[in-house]
């Protein structure tokens, strides 16, 4: 098999090319200059760049006729832009990749204003802020929960939204017994639906906005009763009881939307952004419901809301004033968030219709507290050092493999090993 | 010939070589050089000033035996490469004799190698999925008992993936073998036939010795290929379910855990292992010169 020489070389080249650019000071123009010139806007929405975004361009030009806007839609947004950040050519306006740690923000992006001032107008402002400066405004916001097919759940005789993990599993069992649907679909093969869509429940279980920050000060994030323990146990138990798809390794995200829409899948753990996509794929959009994680605090459901990608301005841009105008216009006037069923970044923005289920259930929303000064990015650094990836899918794939008997490990063994790796990494990270 | 003419003439081959050499340096040696540099830093993929950490990354690799466990997966691909070489040699031998539709068969065999690796990954995802093509074929022949989760069953997944690899790369081996076989002068077969040698004897005493260097080359490629398997498992399973290879692990280290320094060191170690194994193989199975 001479197979892999070329791809592995390509990987090496990617590693190497990743830092070919670099250096250099900020661009020539200033944000308060004349609003004119050409700007390139990077977007991850390959699906609507020629339709919805073309309309945005037209509306933007009505206000700022001297600006030429070009879009560049990127399929593997995170992976590609991350590498391009090492050059100076990463568009004028872009979505801030998650790989950039907070202390690196000022290397790549223009400050948009002080945190104090920005938080008076926008939600999620602190998520990409460092030392009191905000570097990006959220394009939309999401709540985390389970997207489900109401018709299937009713067929199984489950009418009340489960309030404990046990009730949730019992409901899944009822679906398995009384319908042909897959009770809970993991989307194992695509990977990402096992990442942040599950870890995003953190905070909601304990009604604690500090939940994520506190993982930096514990040696056992998977200790019995902890949030990660409850979340990952729910996944593990569902798989172990055969309540998920039979062959997880051949799942497919695009197909799963139709399967949920037509009632062949009952439930998936996702962000609220997925609701609109599911409704589009459904035979009857009314079937698509959204429920919070099955844990209540003081008799109430809670859900964490967080910003989607934040849009910011390239520090090397030649037309910063025009780029800034686009960022402001997109957040304030494009109506992108509401049109896409998300939470508006504007504090006084409209309530999203997609979350009407949460409103009916009286779900309380809150944002996670940003890490305190000096602690920025600490949780992520420990996570990287431990090579666990709480917001990634790798260890959850391992959990699923163990739960379905494809790996000779128990849940407790895996959690113990994760705890041990976390503790070791914590000791090494300052 | 005067000196004034001789000098540029000696220069001519270098002028022709300038283009390819520049490309080779730019896209192979410079990146590999920078990779060596990253391997002694703690670069996270973004920061402007990575810290020099000396041999720390290498120390970490060799004090973490679990990083090498994934080489077990390479054994499946190495085993499969024997199947692949035997198949390729068989078809090359058969098609080097006069066979009806020989060119058609050559095309059919070589075709998979021309298909993009990503496309192959997706094609075989559909092939292997439950109630997919493979299951349907097995059911048609009444062999339902053999049906399993081809990618989901941990006992089957690496065989399935290695099988895809055989399908993909047999064509390349086949063409190389065919070229080598056809360079053997035809008179030898004629002489052998006059002496009453049958096809099997012709294969053993004419073809096999005639293409020994190519077979040796195939084994080196098979070894280095199976140590650095990447494309097929990465596309089809992402390394899940016990199909992770060393290169996939390296990619995760760099792009998921932002540790480009360690990942570069892992890439250097892989390079060293491939070189070492190749050298060992050359020592153990020496090549006869001019066979």
Interface residues (C-beta under 8 A of the other chain):
Chain A: X1 X2 X3 X4 X5 X7 X8 X9 X11 X12 X13 X15 X16 X17 X18 X19 X20 X22 X23 X79 X82 X85 X86 X99 X100 X101 X104 X107 X108 X188 X189 X191 X246 X247 X248 X249 X250 X383 X384 X385 X387 X389 X392 X394 X397 X401 X406 X407
Chain B: X27 X28 X30 X31 X32 X34 X35 X38 X43 X44 X45 X46 X47 X48 X77 X78 X80 X81 X84 X117 X125 X128 X129 X130 X132 X149 X151 X152 X153 X154 X157 X165 X166 X168 X169 X172 X221 X222 X224 X225 X226 X228 X229 X230 X231 X232 X234 X237 X238 X240 X241 X242 X247 X250 X251 X252 X253 X254 X255 X256 X257 X258 X259 X260 X263 X264 X267 X270
